[in-house]
Amino acid sequence: MKALVFERDVARFAAARVAGAIVPGRGASHGPLRLRRTEPPEAPGEGWVAVRPRLSGICGSDLATIDGRASRYFEPVVSFPFVPGHEIVGDLDDGTRVVIESVLGCEARAVTPRCPACARGDVGGCRNVAFGHLEPGLQTGFCEETGGGWSTLLRAHTSQLRPVPDELSDEAAVMIEPTACALRGAFAAVESVPTTVAVVGSGALGLLTIAALRHLGPDLTVLASARYPTQRRLAAELGADQVLAPEELLRAVRATTGSMRIGDQLTGGADAVVDCVGSAESIAQSLAVTRPRGTVVLTGMPGTVSVDLTGLWHKELRLAGAYAYGVEADGRRTFDHALDLVIAADLGRLLSATYPLNRYREAVEHAAQAGPRGAVRIAFDLRDEKERDNL
């Protein structure tokens, strides 16, 4: 079969880090990612089925890996060589179209008894992502045995599969997984019943978070920062009440909440802030514009950053992470909420371009430079790959 394979190669990883620092996404041309013809993955055990991807998105975590920026935190929960791709819509052998909840939790790993998180359906908190009968792998797309979406065939456990309604396009369906991740952060932000929420960053995750907040809180005041014209337009369309340049966000939060400014800090601020960037600068700004005893939710993958946390201590802020998905407080799966939101907000329109696997270098650079190039989400299109129908 045809697959993009990421190998363990320290020298190429270092080269990718240098190349990606010069041109975002250029790590695909110099790093350990290679287009290969390889054997399809075997079923790791009972309950595993073949999935033939139709579309598979390029996520920020994929880009961090390819450009050599991924945190070493993930090394024990990844197995090499792996095929990336965890935002997937594909076909089963019987023609059923599915999306995949990519976290490899206890059920997929045949671990019994299940850990407390998996027992309540909250697979994002699974304690066994490096154990069980599978090789280590936080998710499909980071595990050697399962394969990933950037290929013509992967393996998924039946517990991961969610059917796609016939009326939903592939372009909309591939947005369900990232929408579920955004909803996780939005649920964390509205847990304290806020009236004002700020969203830092309006890339793909930020835009989906804006849509999620508006979906969950029709009466919320949502402020968002966005760097590029397309991001600003879409942020407003998806429900942001105000869309500001990053340097204008503090002023806008101050005016909206009637706060006073002391240096780069506010005496009051937004009830909750969702950081969809994960840089040192964005986290510092998030802390600065949150009111005392408010909530800061990190949905953007921060990696190793250096941030002054004095404000966290002084204002008694709640700092929360939002990763993956599971079951929400209302008892519904995050993926079910995500399906509803993708339909309601027409989120398939955020898929800006698709590429065949053999143009992966162009695809990755486009994804890494999506903002300045007026794009949101980029995906691989496997529907016309010859190998797909011959496996």
N, C-alpha and C positions, 0 to 999 in steps of 0.2 A: 504494500500500500504506500501511498504518498503521505509524508508527515514532516512537519517542522520539529526538529529534535534539538533540545537544549542539553548539552553535554557538560560534564565536569571538566573544565579546562582552565586552570588558574591563569595561564598566560593570555589566553583569549579573553577571559573575563576582565583582566587588567586593561587590555587593549580596548575593550568595549567601554570601560569606564572613562578612558581618555577621549575616545571618539564621541561618546554620548555627551560629555561635558562641552565639547566644541560645537556639535550639531545634535540637538535632541533627536533620538531615534537612530543615530548613526551606528550605535552599538550592534544593530542587526547586520551590518556589513563587515564588522571586524571581530565580533564576539563568538561565543560558542553555539549560536543558533544556526542550524544548517537544514536545508531541505534534503530529505533522505527518502529512499525507497527501502522500506523495512517490513518485517513481518507484522501482521495484525496482532494486537495483544490477545492472549488467551484469557478465557474467563477465569478469574481468580478463585471461584468457588460457586456454590449454589446461589441462585438468585441474581446472577450477573448476566446481562444481555448485551448484545451488540447495538450500538447506536451509530448511525451514519450522519455526521453533521451536515446541516444545510447552510447555516450561518454560524460564525463564532466570533464574538467581539474581541477587541484588543483593549484590555483594562489598564488602569494606571499601575497596578501591581505587576502586570506583564512588562510594561515599559520600564519600570524600575529594575526588574531582573535583567532585561536585555541590555540596558545601558549601564549595568554594573553598579546601580545605586541601591540595590536591595539590602536590607538590614541583615546582619549575620544572625540575628535572632531566629531567622527561618531555617537555618542550615540543618538543625536536627529534625525538622518536620517536612523535609523535601527529600525525595530519592531520585538519583540520576541513573541514566539519562531520562528526562521526562519530555513529554509533548505538551506545550502550553495550551491554554484555551479552556476557560471555565464558564464563559457566557455562551451558552450553546442552545440552539434549536436543531433538532435532528429527527431522523426516522428510525423506528424499530423495524425488525424483519417483517412484521405483519403490516407495515405501512402506517402505523400509528405515529403521529407527530408529537414530539415531547420536548419539554425543556428540562434541564437538570438542576436540582439543588446540589451544588457541587461539593459541599462539605462531606468529607468521608468520616462519618460518625460511627458509633458502636455497631449499629445494625449492619452497615456496609462491611465493617471489619469483623463481623461474627463474634463480637465480644459479649459475653454474658457473665454476670448480669450487666445490664447497661449502666453507664455512669449516671449520676443524678440529673445532669443536664439533658442527656439523650432520653432518659426515662420520661421527662416532661415534654419532650419534643423539641427542645432547644439545642439543636445539633451544633450551632455555632460555638457553644461552650463545651464541646466534647473533650474529655480528658484523655482520650485514647488515640489521638491522631498519629501517633508513632508506634502503635501496638496492634494486637490482633493478628489476623492471618495475612494482612497486606503489608507491603513495604511502607515506610513513613510517607506521609503526604497529607498536608492540611486539607487539600481539596483535589478533586479531579482537575487535571491540568498541572499538578505539581507532584504526581505520584507515578513512578516508573511503570507499575503494573497496570494501571487503568488506561493509559493513554490520555489524550486531551482533544479539545475541539479543533486544534489546528492540524487536522488530519482527515483522512477519508473514513476512518473507523476508530471508535473507542469503546471501552467497556464501562457500563454503569450498573449499579445495583438497583433493583426494582424499588427500593425505598427512596431513591433519589429522583425518580421519574414523575413528572407532572404533565398530563395530557394537555395539548393545545387545542382550543376551540377551532372548528373548521373556518369560522369567519375571520380569524385573526391571521394577518399576514406574517410571513417569516420575519420581515423587518420589524414588526411590532413585537413578535414573540422573543426575539433575541434581546430585547430591552427588559424582559421580565426579571432576570437575575440581577442586573445592576439596580433596577428599581427597588427590588427587595432590600438590597443593601442600603439604599437611600432611605427607605421607609424605616429601617432599623434605627437610624440616627434620628429621624423625625419623631418616632415614637418616644425615644429617650428625651428629646427636647420638650415634648408636650406633656411629659409625665407630671410635671409640677404645675400644670394648667397655666401657662404663661399668657400674657396679652401681647407681648412684643418679642419677636425672635429675629435675630440677625443671622444671615448665611454668608460666610466668608468664602468667596470663590464661586464662580459660575461656569466651571468646566462641566463635563458630563455629570459628575456626581453632584455638583452644586445645583445644576438645573433640575435634576431628578429630586433633590431634596426640597427645592422650592415647590415643585409640584406636589410632593408628599405632604409638606406642611399645609399647603392650601387645601389639600384633600382632607386632612385630619382636622384642620381648624379653620373653617370658612371665615370666622370673625377675627382671626389673628392679624396683627400688623406684622408684615414680613418685609424686612429690609435686606438687600443683597448687594454684595460688591461684585463687580465684573470688569474685566480689563478690556475686552474686545467688543466691537459693535454687534456681532451676531449673538454673543453671550448676553449683551444688554437687552437686545430685542426679545430673545427667547425668555430671559428671566422675567420680563414684564408680562409676556404672554402667558407664562406658566403660573403667574399669581403673585409676584413680588409687588408690594405697594410702592416701594422706592428702589431704584437700581442706581448704585453709586460707583464711581471709580474707587479703587481700594483706599486711596488716601483721603477720600471724603466720607468714609463710613463712620468714623468716630464723631464727626460733626453732625451727621444725620441722626445717629443714635442719641446724641446729646439733645438735639432739638426735639426729637420725637418723645423722649422720656422726661424732658424738663430737668436734665441733670446739669451739674456744674463740672467744669473741667479743671483739673489740677495737673499741669504738665501734659503728659501723654495718657493720663488716666481720667476716668469719669467717677464722680461721687455716686452716681446711680448707674443706669444703663439698661440694656436689654435683659429681660427675664431669662432668656436662654440664647446661646449662640452655637451654631453648628459650623465647625471648621471643616471645610471640604478641600483644604489644600494640604495641610500637614507640614508646613515649613516652620522654621523658628519664627519668622516674621508674622505668619498668620496666627500661630498660637499666641504670640505676645499680643497681637491686636485683639484676638478673641477674649483674652483675659482682661484687657483694658476696657472693653466696651460692655462687659457683663456687670450687672448690678450686684451689690453685696448679697451673698447667699443665693446667687443665681447659678445657672448650669452651663458648662461648656462641654459640648459633645464633639469628640474627634472622630470624624468619619474618613477624612483623608489620611492615608497611611503615613505617619510622621517619620519613621526611621530614627536615626540618631540626630537629635537636635539639641541646641543649647538655649535654654529659655530661663529668664528670671522669674521664679515662682513666688516672689514676695507677695504679689497681688493675690495669688491663690490663697495664701495663708491669711493675709490681712482682711480680705473681703469674704473669707470663709466660703469660697466657691466650691461647687461640686464639679469635678473633672471626670468625665465619663468617656469611655471608648464605645464605638458602635461598629461591630464586625458581623458580617454574614446575616444570618436569619434563623428562624425557628418557629416558635409559637408565640403570639403576642398576648397581651393581658386580656384581650377579649376572647381568647381561646381559638382564634383563627390563625392559620399558618400565614407567615409573612408573604409567602409566594401567592396565596390567594388574594391578599390585599394588593399585591403588586400587579396581578392580572387585572383586577378591577381598575387600578390607577392607569395602567398602560392604555386600556380602552377609553377610560373617561377623559384623559388628557391627551390622547392621540400621540403617545410618546414614540411611536415608530418613526415619526418625522425627525427624531434626533439622530437617526442613523444617516450619516452624511455621505458615506462612500463605502464601497466594497471592492475587494481585490481577490484575484485567484492566488493560490499558495505560491506560485512561481514568481510573483511580484511582491514577495514578503518584505523586501528591503524598502520598497516604496510605501507599502502599507504601514509599516512600523514608523517610518519618518513622518508620514501624514498624521498618524495618531499622536505622536509625540509633539507635533506642532499644530494640533487641531485648532487651538484658540486663535493664534494669529492668522491661520489660513481659513478662518470662517467656518470651521467644522466642529462637530460635537463628538460623535462616536463613529469609529471606523471598524469594519469587520471583514473577516475572510469569507468569501462565497465559495462553498464547496459543491454547489448544486450541479455544476457542469464538469466536475472532475471525472475523467473516464474511469479511474480506479474505484470510484464510489459505488458503481453499480455492478462491479465484477467481483466483489468480495463475498 
